Amino acid sequence: MPIQRISKGFKDISMSFKINPTNKDIITIQNETAIARSIRNIVLTNRGEKFFSNYFGSGVQRLLFENIDDITASSIQDAIEESINNWEPRVEILDVITEPDPDNNSYNVSIEYEIIGADVPNQELQFVLQSSR
């Protein structure tokens, strides 16, 4: 029987670094928003980009310079699944869909996941991957 993990509330700082006028502290994001931000950061981080953690990230950025086709889309999908499974233990991936968009030189990504131990519905994160050069 698998071990069931029970989650508590999650909290992270907002990347806007704005000040909360009530308590004069940095604004925080919580629960589903914090996890969605974490997943997006994992996917968009190149391996070797994070100091002292050379394997952190997905390596998806290097695949964005390949041909825009179903084969590359499948490689991007595998890289996303592997990186989230390695670096985000609070979620279980249900589905990753990567659709090539050759007209815009990009990929449309949809990630469906379940937050482990939280009593919330399945979450879906959608974004566009595009080469930056």
N, C-alpha and C positions, 0 to 999 in steps of 0.2 A: 504494500500500500504506500503511495507516495506521501511524502511529508507535506502537510498543508501549512503554508506560511500565512500568518495573520499580520496585516499591515496596520500601521497607525497613520496619522495625518502626515503629509509631506509638505515641506516648506523650503523655498529657495528664494534667492534674491532676484529682483527684476533686473534685466540687463540695461534698463533705462537709467538706473542709478539715481532716480528722483527721490526726493525726501518726502516722507509721510508727514503732512502738516500737524497731525494729532500728536505723534510721539517723537517727532524729529529724527526718526530712524529711516533707513533705506526701505523703500517699498518692497514687499515680499509677494511672491506668487505661491499658491498653495494647491495641494492635491493633484487633480487631473491636469491642471495647467502646468504645474511643475514637472510632471512626468512627461507631458507632451514636449515641453521645452528641452528636457534631457534627451529624449529620443531624437529630436531634430538636431541637437548639438552633436550627438554621437555620429549620426549619418553624415553631417556636413564637415566633420573634422577629419583631416588627412592623417594617416598613420605617421607617427614621428613628429607631429605638430605640437603635441602636448608634452611639456617638459617632464622628465623623469618617468614617462610612461610611453615608451616608443611604440607599443602595440595598440594603444587606444585609438579609436576611430574606425572608419569603414573602408577607406581607400576608394570610395566611389568617385572622387574628383578625377582620378587618372582615367577612369573608364568613360568620362564625358567627352574625351577627345577621340574616341573610337568612332567607327561608322554608326549612324543612327539606325539601328535595326533590332529585330527581335532577339538576336543572339546576345548583343550587348545589353539589351534590356533584361535578359535572363541573368547575365553576370552581375548586373547592378542589383537585381532582386536578391540574389544569393549573398552578395556582400552586405546588403542591408540586414537581412535575416541573421547572418552570422554575427555581425557587430552588435546588434541589439541583444541577441542571446548571450553574448559574452559580457557586455558592459551594463546592461540594465536588468538586474535581477527582480525588479518589482513588477515586471510585466511578462505576459506570455503572448507571443505572436500568434495571431489567428490567420492572418492573410497579408501578403504583400503583393501589390499589383504595380507593375512598372510598364507604362505604355509609351512607346516612342512617338515623338511628334517631330517628324523631319522638317516640316514647314517652319517651325520655330526653333529648330536645332536644340531640342530639349526633351526631357522625359517627364511625364506626369506620374507622380508616385502617390500611392494610397496605402497606408499601413493601418490595419485593423488589429487591435490588441485588447487584452483583458488585463486589468490591474489585479494582481494576485492579492487575495485577502480583503479586498475592499468591496463593499456592497454598492457598486456603481455599475451601470450598463457598460457594454463593450464600447471602447473608444475608437475613433478613426481620425487619423492625421493625414492631411493631404498637402502636398507642396510640389513645386516644379524644380527639377534639377537641370541646370544649364551651365555650360562651360563659361568660365569667367573671362576668357580671353578671346 
